[in-house]
Amino acid sequence: MSTKENILEAALTLFSERGYDGTSVEQIAQAVGIKAPSLYKHFKGKEEILNAIIDSAEARYEESFGSEPSCG
């Protein structure tokens, strides 16, 4: 798993446990085993991490369920 994927996974876990506002970039970086400045090489900040998590979830949803034409 890439560092970027590890960041997203750690952030999702921390957001689930502590909430978005209760989670800092430093905590995410620590959970991944990197320093906060290194995290900024992958993402501009916490909001961009959250947006990437949402985009990933939307992509998985589309992959699983797609947008099939309705019968009717």
N, CA, C and O atoms as a Maestro MAE file, in Angstrom:
{
 s_m_m2io_version
 :::
 2.0.0
}

f_m_ct {
 s_m_title
 :::
 protein
 m_atom[288] {
  # First column is atom index #
  i_m_mmod_type
  r_m_x_coord
  r_m_y_coord
  r_m_z_coord
  i_m_residue_number
  s_m_chain_name
  s_m_pdb_residue_name
  s_m_pdb_atom_name
  i_m_atomic_number
  :::
  1 25 0.853 -1.181 0.000 1 A "MET " " N  " 7
  2 3 0.000 0.000 0.000 1 A "MET " " CA " 6
  3 2 0.897 1.242 0.000 1 A "MET " " C  " 6
  4 15 1.894 1.303 0.719 1 A "MET " " O  " 8
  5 25 0.529 2.217 -0.808 2 A "SER " " N  " 7
  6 3 1.333 3.433 -0.920 2 A "SER " " CA " 6
  7 2 1.138 4.327 0.307 2 A "SER " " C  " 6
  8 15 0.191 4.152 1.074 2 A "SER " " O  " 8
  9 25 2.033 5.267 0.474 3 A "THR " " N  " 7
  10 3 1.918 6.218 1.584 3 A "THR " " CA " 6
  11 2 0.608 6.982 1.490 3 A "THR " " C  " 6
  12 15 -0.059 7.211 2.499 3 A "THR " " O  " 8
  13 25 0.242 7.375 0.281 4 A "LYS " " N  " 7
  14 3 -1.004 8.117 0.085 4 A "LYS " " CA " 6
  15 2 -2.199 7.280 0.537 4 A "LYS " " C  " 6
  16 15 -3.093 7.796 1.207 4 A "LYS " " O  " 8
  17 25 -2.224 6.003 0.180 5 A "GLU " " N  " 7
  18 3 -3.303 5.108 0.603 5 A "GLU " " CA " 6
  19 2 -3.294 4.927 2.119 5 A "GLU " " C  " 6
  20 15 -4.350 4.885 2.749 5 A "GLU " " O  " 8
  21 25 -2.103 4.819 2.701 6 A "ASN " " N  " 7
  22 3 -1.993 4.695 4.159 6 A "ASN " " CA " 6
  23 2 -2.542 5.935 4.859 6 A "ASN " " C  " 6
  24 15 -3.201 5.830 5.893 6 A "ASN " " O  " 8
  25 25 -2.271 7.098 4.297 7 A "ILE " " N  " 7
  26 3 -2.781 8.345 4.865 7 A "ILE " " CA " 6
  27 2 -4.305 8.347 4.846 7 A "ILE " " C  " 6
  28 15 -4.943 8.690 5.841 7 A "ILE " " O  " 8
  29 25 -4.886 7.963 3.710 8 A "LEU " " N  " 7
  30 3 -6.345 7.943 3.594 8 A "LEU " " CA " 6
  31 2 -6.963 6.946 4.570 8 A "LEU " " C  " 6
  32 15 -7.982 7.240 5.195 8 A "LEU " " O  " 8
  33 25 -6.356 5.777 4.701 9 A "GLU " " N  " 7
  34 3 -6.878 4.763 5.618 9 A "GLU " " CA " 6
  35 2 -6.793 5.234 7.068 9 A "GLU " " C  " 6
  36 15 -7.747 5.088 7.832 9 A "GLU " " O  " 8
  37 25 -5.649 5.799 7.442 10 A "ALA " " N  " 7
  38 3 -5.478 6.297 8.808 10 A "ALA " " CA " 6
  39 2 -6.443 7.442 9.094 10 A "ALA " " C  " 6
  40 15 -7.032 7.511 10.173 10 A "ALA " " O  " 8
  41 25 -6.599 8.339 8.123 11 A "ALA " " N  " 7
  42 3 -7.502 9.471 8.308 11 A "ALA " " CA " 6
  43 2 -8.940 8.993 8.473 11 A "ALA " " C  " 6
  44 15 -9.664 9.494 9.333 11 A "ALA " " O  " 8
  45 25 -9.353 8.040 7.666 12 A "LEU " " N  " 7
  46 3 -10.712 7.519 7.779 12 A "LEU " " CA " 6
  47 2 -10.954 6.922 9.162 12 A "LEU " " C  " 6
  48 15 -12.005 7.142 9.763 12 A "LEU " " O  " 8
  49 25 -9.995 6.181 9.654 13 A "THR " " N  " 7
  50 3 -10.111 5.597 10.996 13 A "THR " " CA " 6
  51 2 -10.209 6.684 12.060 13 A "THR " " C  " 6
  52 15 -11.078 6.635 12.930 13 A "THR " " O  " 8
  53 25 -9.316 7.660 11.985 14 A "LEU " " N  " 7
  54 3 -9.311 8.731 12.980 14 A "LEU " " CA " 6
  55 2 -10.565 9.594 12.886 14 A "LEU " " C  " 6
  56 15 -11.127 9.978 13.912 14 A "LEU " " O  " 8
  57 25 -11.010 9.904 11.672 15 A "PHE " " N  " 7
  58 3 -12.242 10.681 11.515 15 A "PHE " " CA " 6
  59 2 -13.418 9.917 12.107 15 A "PHE " " C  " 6
  60 15 -14.308 10.516 12.712 15 A "PHE " " O  " 8
  61 25 -13.427 8.603 11.936 16 A "SER " " N  " 7
  62 3 -14.511 7.772 12.483 16 A "SER " " CA " 6
  63 2 -14.500 7.777 14.004 16 A "SER " " C  " 6
  64 15 -15.551 7.825 14.643 16 A "SER " " O  " 8
  65 25 -13.314 7.728 14.570 17 A "GLU " " N  " 7
  66 3 -13.181 7.665 16.031 17 A "GLU " " CA " 6
  67 2 -13.334 9.024 16.708 17 A "GLU " " C  " 6
  68 15 -13.978 9.140 17.750 17 A "GLU " " O  " 8
  69 25 -12.735 10.052 16.102 18 A "ARG " " N  " 7
  70 3 -12.634 11.359 16.766 18 A "ARG " " CA " 6
  71 2 -13.411 12.474 16.079 18 A "ARG " " C  " 6
  72 15 -13.542 13.572 16.619 18 A "ARG " " O  " 8
  73 25 -13.923 12.189 14.892 19 A "GLY " " N  " 7
  74 3 -14.580 13.226 14.112 19 A "GLY " " CA " 6
  75 2 -13.558 14.016 13.319 19 A "GLY " " C  " 6
  76 15 -12.366 14.008 13.623 19 A "GLY " " O  " 8
  77 25 -14.049 14.697 12.300 20 A "TYR " " N  " 7
  78 3 -13.162 15.504 11.446 20 A "TYR " " CA " 6
  79 2 -12.497 16.606 12.249 20 A "TYR " " C  " 6
  80 15 -11.280 16.781 12.179 20 A "TYR " " O  " 8
  81 25 -13.291 17.354 13.014 21 A "ASP " " N  " 7
  82 3 -12.743 18.471 13.791 21 A "ASP " " CA " 6
  83 2 -11.827 18.009 14.922 21 A "ASP " " C  " 6
  84 15 -10.948 18.753 15.358 21 A "ASP " " O  " 8
  85 25 -12.032 16.792 15.390 22 A "GLY " " N  " 7
  86 3 -11.228 16.269 16.492 22 A "GLY " " CA " 6
  87 2 -9.948 15.593 16.054 22 A "GLY " " C  " 6
  88 15 -9.209 15.057 16.881 22 A "GLY " " O  " 8
  89 25 -9.679 15.614 14.758 23 A "THR " " N  " 7
  90 3 -8.486 14.963 14.213 23 A "THR " " CA " 6
  91 2 -7.577 16.015 13.588 23 A "THR " " C  " 6
  92 15 -8.026 16.854 12.807 23 A "THR " " O  " 8
  93 25 -6.311 15.962 13.937 24 A "SER " " N  " 7
  94 3 -5.344 16.900 13.365 24 A "SER " " CA " 6
  95 2 -4.495 16.211 12.299 24 A "SER " " C  " 6
  96 15 -4.398 14.985 12.254 24 A "SER " " O  " 8
  97 25 -3.893 17.016 11.458 25 A "VAL " " N  " 7
  98 3 -2.967 16.488 10.454 25 A "VAL " " CA " 6
  99 2 -1.822 15.761 11.145 25 A "VAL " " C  " 6
  100 15 -1.359 14.727 10.665 25 A "VAL " " O  " 8
  101 25 -1.369 16.294 12.262 26 A "GLU " " N  " 7
  102 3 -0.278 15.663 13.014 26 A "GLU " " CA " 6
  103 2 -0.674 14.261 13.478 26 A "GLU " " C  " 6
  104 15 0.141 13.340 13.433 26 A "GLU " " O  " 8
  105 25 -1.920 14.097 13.923 27 A "GLN " " N  " 7
  106 3 -2.386 12.782 14.368 27 A "GLN " " CA " 6
  107 2 -2.443 11.798 13.204 27 A "GLN " " C  " 6
  108 15 -2.092 10.627 13.353 27 A "GLN " " O  " 8
  109 25 -2.880 12.272 12.063 28 A "ILE " " N  " 7
  110 3 -2.926 11.404 10.878 28 A "ILE " " CA " 6
  111 2 -1.509 10.975 10.511 28 A "ILE " " C  " 6
  112 15 -1.247 9.792 10.293 28 A "ILE " " O  " 8
  113 25 -0.611 11.934 10.445 29 A "ALA " " N  " 7
  114 3 0.783 11.631 10.103 29 A "ALA " " CA " 6
  115 2 1.381 10.639 11.096 29 A "ALA " " C  " 6
  116 15 2.060 9.692 10.699 29 A "ALA " " O  " 8
  117 25 1.131 10.852 12.377 30 A "GLN " " N  " 7
  118 3 1.659 9.958 13.406 30 A "GLN " " CA " 6
  119 2 1.119 8.542 13.226 30 A "GLN " " C  " 6
  120 15 1.862 7.574 13.391 30 A "GLN " " O  " 8
  121 25 -0.158 8.410 12.891 31 A "ALA " " N  " 7
  122 3 -0.768 7.100 12.692 31 A "ALA " " CA " 6
  123 2 -0.145 6.359 11.507 31 A "ALA " " C  " 6
  124 15 -0.090 5.130 11.489 31 A "ALA " " O  " 8
  125 25 0.321 7.121 10.524 32 A "VAL " " N  " 7
  126 3 0.955 6.534 9.342 32 A "VAL " " CA " 6
  127 2 2.431 6.243 9.601 32 A "VAL " " C  " 6
  128 15 3.034 5.407 8.929 32 A "VAL " " O  " 8
  129 25 3.007 6.939 10.582 33 A "GLY " " N  " 7
  130 3 4.422 6.759 10.880 33 A "GLY " " CA " 6
  131 2 5.312 7.730 10.126 33 A "GLY " " C  " 6
  132 15 6.484 7.452 9.871 33 A "GLY " " O  " 8
  133 25 4.736 8.880 9.770 34 A "ILE " " N  " 7
  134 3 5.511 9.923 9.098 34 A "ILE " " CA " 6
  135 2 5.352 11.225 9.870 34 A "ILE " " C  " 6
  136 15 4.522 11.323 10.774 34 A "ILE " " O  " 8
  137 25 6.146 12.217 9.512 35 A "LYS " " N  " 7
  138 3 6.012 13.540 10.127 35 A "LYS " " CA " 6
  139 2 5.026 14.366 9.304 35 A "LYS " " C  " 6
  140 15 4.881 14.160 8.099 35 A "LYS " " O  " 8
  141 25 4.356 15.296 9.967 36 A "ALA " " N  " 7
  142 3 3.333 16.114 9.307 36 A "ALA " " CA " 6
  143 2 3.828 16.772 8.019 36 A "ALA " " C  " 6
  144 15 3.098 16.765 7.028 36 A "ALA " " O  " 8
  145 25 5.046 17.346 7.989 37 A "PRO " " N  " 7
  146 3 5.492 17.955 6.729 37 A "PRO " " CA " 6
  147 2 5.534 16.959 5.561 37 A "PRO " " C  " 6
  148 15 5.312 17.342 4.413 37 A "PRO " " O  " 8
  149 25 5.813 15.703 5.848 38 A "SER " " N  " 7
  150 3 5.822 14.681 4.799 38 A "SER " " CA " 6
  151 2 4.420 14.430 4.258 38 A "SER " " C  " 6
  152 15 4.247 14.136 3.076 38 A "SER " " O  " 8
  153 25 3.433 14.547 5.120 39 A "LEU " " N  " 7
  154 3 2.046 14.357 4.693 39 A "LEU " " CA " 6
  155 2 1.672 15.400 3.644 39 A "LEU " " C  " 6
  156 15 0.928 15.112 2.707 39 A "LEU " " O  " 8
  157 25 2.195 16.609 3.811 40 A "TYR " " N  " 7
  158 3 1.875 17.692 2.884 40 A "TYR " " CA " 6
  159 2 2.472 17.476 1.489 40 A "TYR " " C  " 6
  160 15 2.129 18.201 0.556 40 A "TYR " " O  " 8
  161 25 3.347 16.501 1.340 41 A "LYS " " N  " 7
  162 3 3.850 16.145 0.008 41 A "LYS " " CA " 6
  163 2 2.768 15.409 -0.783 41 A "LYS " " C  " 6
  164 15 2.800 15.372 -2.014 41 A "LYS " " O  " 8
  165 25 1.811 14.827 -0.061 42 A "HIS " " N  " 7
  166 3 0.761 14.028 -0.689 42 A "HIS " " CA " 6
  167 2 -0.580 14.757 -0.768 42 A "HIS " " C  " 6
  168 15 -1.340 14.574 -1.718 42 A "HIS " " O  " 8
  169 25 -0.858 15.574 0.227 43 A "PHE " " N  " 7
  170 3 -2.126 16.303 0.307 43 A "PHE " " CA " 6
  171 2 -1.862 17.726 0.798 43 A "PHE " " C  " 6
  172 15 -0.936 17.961 1.573 43 A "PHE " " O  " 8
  173 25 -2.685 18.676 0.338 44 A "LYS " " N  " 7
  174 3 -2.527 20.074 0.762 44 A "LYS " " CA " 6
  175 2 -2.936 20.271 2.210 44 A "LYS " " C  " 6
  176 15 -2.437 21.176 2.879 44 A "LYS " " O  " 8
  177 25 -3.836 19.437 2.697 45 A "GLY " " N  " 7
  178 3 -4.304 19.580 4.068 45 A "GLY " " CA " 6
  179 2 -5.396 18.587 4.380 45 A "GLY " " C  " 6
  180 15 -5.696 17.694 3.587 45 A "GLY " " O  " 8
  181 25 -5.981 18.754 5.539 46 A "LYS " " N  " 7
  182 3 -6.987 17.827 6.038 46 A "LYS " " CA " 6
  183 2 -8.224 17.798 5.147 46 A "LYS " " C  " 6
  184 15 -8.798 16.731 4.926 46 A "LYS " " O  " 8
  185 25 -8.642 18.947 4.635 47 A "GLU " " N  " 7
  186 3 -9.826 18.991 3.783 47 A "GLU " " CA " 6
  187 2 -9.612 18.196 2.495 47 A "GLU " " C  " 6
  188 15 -10.519 17.505 2.029 47 A "GLU " " O  " 8
  189 25 -8.426 18.293 1.928 48 A "GLU " " N  " 7
  190 3 -8.137 17.532 0.715 48 A "GLU " " CA " 6
  191 2 -8.136 16.026 1.005 48 A "GLU " " C  " 6
  192 15 -8.548 15.233 0.159 48 A "GLU " " O  " 8
  193 25 -7.678 15.636 2.184 49 A "ILE " " N  " 7
  194 3 -7.725 14.230 2.583 49 A "ILE " " CA " 6
  195 2 -9.177 13.761 2.662 49 A "ILE " " C  " 6
  196 15 -9.521 12.703 2.137 49 A "ILE " " O  " 8
  197 25 -10.025 14.551 3.319 50 A "LEU " " N  " 7
  198 3 -11.440 14.196 3.428 50 A "LEU " " CA " 6
  199 2 -12.074 14.091 2.042 50 A "LEU " " C  " 6
  200 15 -12.821 13.150 1.776 50 A "LEU " " O  " 8
  201 25 -11.788 15.033 1.171 51 A "ASN " " N  " 7
  202 3 -12.344 14.992 -0.185 51 A "ASN " " CA " 6
  203 2 -11.886 13.746 -0.940 51 A "ASN " " C  " 6
  204 15 -12.663 13.167 -1.699 51 A "ASN " " O  " 8
  205 25 -10.645 13.330 -0.745 52 A "ALA " " N  " 7
  206 3 -10.137 12.123 -1.396 52 A "ALA " " CA " 6
  207 2 -10.852 10.880 -0.868 52 A "ALA " " C  " 6
  208 15 -11.133 9.955 -1.630 52 A "ALA " " O  " 8
  209 25 -11.146 10.859 0.431 53 A "ILE " " N  " 7
  210 3 -11.886 9.739 1.019 53 A "ILE " " CA " 6
  211 2 -13.295 9.678 0.411 53 A "ILE " " C  " 6
  212 15 -13.774 8.604 0.048 53 A "ILE " " O  " 8
  213 25 -13.943 10.827 0.306 54 A "ILE " " N  " 7
  214 3 -15.289 10.885 -0.265 54 A "ILE " " CA " 6
  215 2 -15.256 10.458 -1.735 54 A "ILE " " C  " 6
  216 15 -16.108 9.681 -2.167 54 A "ILE " " O  " 8
  217 25 -14.293 10.950 -2.500 55 A "ASP " " N  " 7
  218 3 -14.174 10.571 -3.908 55 A "ASP " " CA " 6
  219 2 -13.970 9.065 -4.062 55 A "ASP " " C  " 6
  220 15 -14.545 8.440 -4.953 55 A "ASP " " O  " 8
  221 25 -13.158 8.498 -3.197 56 A "SER " " N  " 7
  222 3 -12.899 7.061 -3.235 56 A "SER " " CA " 6
  223 2 -14.166 6.267 -2.922 56 A "SER " " C  " 6
  224 15 -14.451 5.262 -3.574 56 A "SER " " O  " 8
  225 25 -14.917 6.713 -1.935 57 A "ALA " " N  " 7
  226 3 -16.161 6.034 -1.577 57 A "ALA " " CA " 6
  227 2 -17.169 6.117 -2.725 57 A "ALA " " C  " 6
  228 15 -17.853 5.139 -3.028 57 A "ALA " " O  " 8
  229 25 -17.257 7.280 -3.359 58 A "GLU " " N  " 7
  230 3 -18.161 7.443 -4.501 58 A "GLU " " CA " 6
  231 2 -17.755 6.532 -5.654 58 A "GLU " " C  " 6
  232 15 -18.610 5.934 -6.307 58 A "GLU " " O  " 8
  233 25 -16.464 6.426 -5.902 59 A "ALA " " N  " 7
  234 3 -15.977 5.567 -6.986 59 A "ALA " " CA " 6
  235 2 -16.291 4.100 -6.701 59 A "ALA " " C  " 6
  236 15 -16.699 3.368 -7.602 59 A "ALA " " O  " 8
  237 25 -16.102 3.667 -5.448 60 A "ARG " " N  " 7
  238 3 -16.432 2.281 -5.081 60 A "ARG " " CA " 6
  239 2 -17.929 2.022 -5.217 60 A "ARG " " C  " 6
  240 15 -18.336 0.943 -5.648 60 A "ARG " " O  " 8
  241 25 -18.743 2.997 -4.856 61 A "TYR " " N  " 7
  242 3 -20.191 2.863 -4.981 61 A "TYR " " CA " 6
  243 2 -20.574 2.700 -6.452 61 A "TYR " " C  " 6
  244 15 -21.338 1.802 -6.807 61 A "TYR " " O  " 8
  245 25 -20.038 3.572 -7.299 62 A "GLU " " N  " 7
  246 3 -20.334 3.493 -8.733 62 A "GLU " " CA " 6
  247 2 -19.888 2.156 -9.307 62 A "GLU " " C  " 6
  248 15 -20.576 1.564 -10.138 62 A "GLU " " O  " 8
  249 25 -18.720 1.682 -8.852 63 A "GLU " " N  " 7
  250 3 -18.191 0.407 -9.322 63 A "GLU " " CA " 6
  251 2 -19.101 -0.746 -8.908 63 A "GLU " " C  " 6
  252 15 -19.311 -1.686 -9.675 63 A "GLU " " O  " 8
  253 25 -19.629 -0.669 -7.712 64 A "SER " " N  " 7
  254 3 -20.474 -1.740 -7.183 64 A "SER " " CA " 6
  255 2 -21.893 -1.692 -7.721 64 A "SER " " C  " 6
  256 15 -22.463 -2.726 -8.069 64 A "SER " " O  " 8
  257 25 -22.460 -0.506 -7.790 65 A "PHE " " N  " 7
  258 3 -23.877 -0.369 -8.118 65 A "PHE " " CA " 6
  259 2 -24.122 0.297 -9.461 65 A "PHE " " C  " 6
  260 15 -25.160 0.078 -10.085 65 A "PHE " " O  " 8
  261 25 -23.186 1.095 -9.900 66 A "GLY " " N  " 7
  262 3 -23.303 1.763 -11.189 66 A "GLY " " CA " 6
  263 2 -24.535 2.618 -11.293 66 A "GLY " " C  " 6
  264 15 -25.226 2.861 -10.304 66 A "GLY " " O  " 8
  265 25 -24.801 3.060 -12.466 67 A "SER " " N  " 7
  266 3 -26.007 3.836 -12.703 67 A "SER " " CA " 6
  267 2 -26.785 3.133 -13.813 67 A "SER " " C  " 6
  268 15 -26.785 3.569 -14.965 67 A "SER " " O  " 8
  269 25 -27.436 2.055 -13.449 68 A "GLU " " N  " 7
  270 3 -28.197 1.257 -14.400 68 A "GLU " " CA " 6
  271 2 -29.477 2.008 -14.795 68 A "GLU " " C  " 6
  272 15 -30.056 2.743 -13.994 68 A "GLU " " O  " 8
  273 25 -29.895 1.807 -16.026 69 A "PRO " " N  " 7
  274 3 -31.144 2.448 -16.424 69 A "PRO " " CA " 6
  275 2 -32.318 1.891 -15.619 69 A "PRO " " C  " 6
  276 15 -32.387 0.695 -15.335 69 A "PRO " " O  " 8
  277 25 -33.223 2.774 -15.266 70 A "SER " " N  " 7
  278 3 -34.353 2.323 -14.464 70 A "SER " " CA " 6
  279 2 -35.352 1.593 -15.335 70 A "SER " " C  " 6
  280 15 -35.537 1.916 -16.508 70 A "SER " " O  " 8
  281 25 -35.984 0.611 -14.743 71 A "CYS " " N  " 7
  282 3 -37.018 -0.145 -15.447 71 A "CYS " " CA " 6
  283 2 -38.345 0.549 -15.204 71 A "CYS " " C  " 6
  284 15 -38.726 0.776 -14.056 71 A "CYS " " O  " 8
  285 25 -39.027 0.877 -16.236 72 A "GLY " " N  " 7
  286 3 -40.277 1.478 -15.890 72 A "GLY " " CA " 6
  287 2 -40.917 2.269 -16.871 72 A "GLY " " C  " 6
  288 15 -41.995 2.808 -16.623 72 A "GLY " " O  " 8
  :::
 }
 m_bond[287] {
  # First column is bond index #
  i_m_from
  i_m_to
  i_m_order
  :::
  1 1 2 1
  2 2 3 1
  3 3 4 2
  4 3 5 1
  5 5 6 1
  6 6 7 1
  7 7 8 2
  8 7 9 1
  9 9 10 1
  10 10 11 1
  11 11 12 2
  12 11 13 1
  13 13 14 1
  14 14 15 1
  15 15 16 2
  16 15 17 1
  17 17 18 1
  18 18 19 1
  19 19 20 2
  20 19 21 1
  21 21 22 1
  22 22 23 1
  23 23 24 2
  24 23 25 1
  25 25 26 1
  26 26 27 1
  27 27 28 2
  28 27 29 1
  29 29 30 1
  30 30 31 1
  31 31 32 2
  32 31 33 1
  33 33 34 1
  34 34 35 1
  35 35 36 2
  36 35 37 1
  37 37 38 1
  38 38 39 1
  39 39 40 2
  40 39 41 1
  41 41 42 1
  42 42 43 1
  43 43 44 2
  44 43 45 1
  45 45 46 1
  46 46 47 1
  47 47 48 2
  48 47 49 1
  49 49 50 1
  50 50 51 1
  51 51 52 2
  52 51 53 1
  53 53 54 1
  54 54 55 1
  55 55 56 2
  56 55 57 1
  57 57 58 1
  58 58 59 1
  59 59 60 2
  60 59 61 1
  61 61 62 1
  62 62 63 1
  63 63 64 2
  64 63 65 1
  65 65 66 1
  66 66 67 1
  67 67 68 2
  68 67 69 1
  69 69 70 1
  70 70 71 1
  71 71 72 2
  72 71 73 1
  73 73 74 1
  74 74 75 1
  75 75 76 2
  76 75 77 1
  77 77 78 1
  78 78 79 1
  79 79 80 2
  80 79 81 1
  81 81 82 1
  82 82 83 1
  83 83 84 2
  84 83 85 1
  85 85 86 1
  86 86 87 1
  87 87 88 2
  88 87 89 1
  89 89 90 1
  90 90 91 1
  91 91 92 2
  92 91 93 1
  93 93 94 1
  94 94 95 1
  95 95 96 2
  96 95 97 1
  97 97 98 1
  98 98 99 1
  99 99 100 2
  100 99 101 1
  101 101 102 1
  102 102 103 1
  103 103 104 2
  104 103 105 1
  105 105 106 1
  106 106 107 1
  107 107 108 2
  108 107 109 1
  109 109 110 1
  110 110 111 1
  111 111 112 2
  112 111 113 1
  113 113 114 1
  114 114 115 1
  115 115 116 2
  116 115 117 1
  117 117 118 1
  118 118 119 1
  119 119 120 2
  120 119 121 1
  121 121 122 1
  122 122 123 1
  123 123 124 2
  124 123 125 1
  125 125 126 1
  126 126 127 1
  127 127 128 2
  128 127 129 1
  129 129 130 1
  130 130 131 1
  131 131 132 2
  132 131 133 1
  133 133 134 1
  134 134 135 1
  135 135 136 2
  136 135 137 1
  137 137 138 1
  138 138 139 1
  139 139 140 2
  140 139 141 1
  141 141 142 1
  142 142 143 1
  143 143 144 2
  144 143 145 1
  145 145 146 1
  146 146 147 1
  147 147 148 2
  148 147 149 1
  149 149 150 1
  150 150 151 1
  151 151 152 2
  152 151 153 1
  153 153 154 1
  154 154 155 1
  155 155 156 2
  156 155 157 1
  157 157 158 1
  158 158 159 1
  159 159 160 2
  160 159 161 1
  161 161 162 1
  162 162 163 1
  163 163 164 2
  164 163 165 1
  165 165 166 1
  166 166 167 1
  167 167 168 2
  168 167 169 1
  169 169 170 1
  170 170 171 1
  171 171 172 2
  172 171 173 1
  173 173 174 1
  174 174 175 1
  175 175 176 2
  176 175 177 1
  177 177 178 1
  178 178 179 1
  179 179 180 2
  180 179 181 1
  181 181 182 1
  182 182 183 1
  183 183 184 2
  184 183 185 1
  185 185 186 1
  186 186 187 1
  187 187 188 2
  188 187 189 1
  189 189 190 1
  190 190 191 1
  191 191 192 2
  192 191 193 1
  193 193 194 1
  194 194 195 1
  195 195 196 2
  196 195 197 1
  197 197 198 1
  198 198 199 1
  199 199 200 2
  200 199 201 1
  201 201 202 1
  202 202 203 1
  203 203 204 2
  204 203 205 1
  205 205 206 1
  206 206 207 1
  207 207 208 2
  208 207 209 1
  209 209 210 1
  210 210 211 1
  211 211 212 2
  212 211 213 1
  213 213 214 1
  214 214 215 1
  215 215 216 2
  216 215 217 1
  217 217 218 1
  218 218 219 1
  219 219 220 2
  220 219 221 1
  221 221 222 1
  222 222 223 1
  223 223 224 2
  224 223 225 1
  225 225 226 1
  226 226 227 1
  227 227 228 2
  228 227 229 1
  229 229 230 1
  230 230 231 1
  231 231 232 2
  232 231 233 1
  233 233 234 1
  234 234 235 1
  235 235 236 2
  236 235 237 1
  237 237 238 1
  238 238 239 1
  239 239 240 2
  240 239 241 1
  241 241 242 1
  242 242 243 1
  243 243 244 2
  244 243 245 1
  245 245 246 1
  246 246 247 1
  247 247 248 2
  248 247 249 1
  249 249 250 1
  250 250 251 1
  251 251 252 2
  252 251 253 1
  253 253 254 1
  254 254 255 1
  255 255 256 2
  256 255 257 1
  257 257 258 1
  258 258 259 1
  259 259 260 2
  260 259 261 1
  261 261 262 1
  262 262 263 1
  263 263 264 2
  264 263 265 1
  265 265 266 1
  266 266 267 1
  267 267 268 2
  268 267 269 1
  269 269 270 1
  270 270 271 1
  271 271 272 2
  272 271 273 1
  273 273 274 1
  274 274 275 1
  275 275 276 2
  276 275 277 1
  277 277 278 1
  278 278 279 1
  279 279 280 2
  280 279 281 1
  281 281 282 1
  282 282 283 1
  283 283 284 2
  284 283 285 1
  285 285 286 1
  286 286 287 1
  287 287 288 2
  :::
 }
}
